[in-house]
């Protein structure tokens, strides 16, 4: 089975067609490999590779105005396919869709992403429009 680690060309084109000027939240669901799969054969766990990705890409993320707004460790899929288990779940906020695109194009980020590709077995990255939370489940203010 081929994992979902990088966006495909069609989905990225759809992303670029969405409004670029407003803030976005990106929901990240990540399942790590037990052993990273580096093309050069270096030895690391998936977690070690993902942490290297965070260390190297973090300065670019922050320089462009990004911040992590929530993180959690998934414990159980209560509703949904049991095989969709995740090791890390977090929401990253970007000041705009354009800032996210600029991050992906940054040379430092592009070099750091090799660690993500080596360490991640499966992922989901879902763009969301931030809303003000209401009082009930699924309500906006």
N, C-alpha and C positions, 0 to 999 in steps of 0.2 A: 504494500500500500504506500502510495506517495503522500507525504504529509503536506499540509498547508503551512508553509513557512514564509513565503514571499508573495506579494500581490501579483496576479497575472496582468498582462498588458491591457486587456479589456476592462477589468475592474479598476485599474489605475486611471484609465481614460474616463470612466464614469465618475471617479473621485474628483478628477480635475474639472469635470463639468458642473460640479456642485458649487454653490457660492463659496468664494475664497476669502471674503473680507470679514466674516464673523467668527467668533470663538467656536471651537469644536472640542468635544471630548472624544477620546478614543478608548473604548473598552478593549483591554488586552487579556486574553485567556491563553495561557502558555503551558504546554506539557513538555517537559525536558527529557532528553535522552539520558539513559544511565551513563553512557560513555559518549563524549563529544565525537563528532565525525569530521575532523579536520582533513582537508585534501592532502596536506603535507604530512599526515600521520602523527602529529603531536598528540600527546596523551593528556586528557583532562576529562573531568566529569561534565555532564551537561550543565549542571549548576555552575561550575567554575567557568565554563565558556560563556554562559549567560551573564555572570557577574562581570567578566571582562568586557562584554558588550556594553553593559551599563556604565562601567568606569570610563570607557573610551568615548562613548556616544553622549554621555551626560553633559559635558561642557557645551556641546553643540545644542542640545535640547534646551538647556537653560539660557544660553546666549540668545536663542530665538524666542524666548519668553515662555517656554514650556514649563510645566510643573506637574507633579504627581498629586492628584486630589484625593485618591483613595487607593488602598491596597488591602488585600485579604488573602488568606491561604484557604483555598477550597477544601472542604472536608468530605462532602458527599453530594452526588447528583441525586436530588430527591425526585425531581420530575425531569425526564429526559433519558437519552441513551446512557447506560451505565459505563460504556466504553469511553464516553466523552468525559474523562477525568482530567483535571487540571492541577498543575503544581503551583501556579502563580496566577492571580487575577488582580488587575489594577486598572485605574482610569487615569489617563494622562490628558492634561488640558493644554491646548495650544491657543495662542491669541487669535489665530486665523487658520483657515485651510491652506492659505499661501505659506504660512510659517512651517506647516507640516511638510509641504512639498519642497520648500527650501532646505529643510533638514535632510530629506532623502537625497537631495542633490549635492549636499556638502561633501567635499572630499574626505574630511576627517570621519564623518559619519559613514560614508561608503566603505572606508577601510575597516571601521569597527563592526560593520554588519556581518563580516565573516564569522565572528564569534557567535552571533545569533543564529546564523545558518548552521553552524557546527553543533550548537547546544540544544536547539529546539527540534523536537520530534513532530509536534503538531501545534497549531495556534489558530486563534480567531482574533481578528482586529476589526472592530465595528465602530464606524464613525457615528457619532451622535450629536444632535443639537442640544446644548444645555438648556434646561428649563428651570424655572423656580418651582421648588417642591411645594405641594399642597398638603393638606392635613390627612388625607386618606391614601390608600394604596392606589398607585397609578394616576394620581391627581396632580394637576399643575395648579399653581397659585393663581 
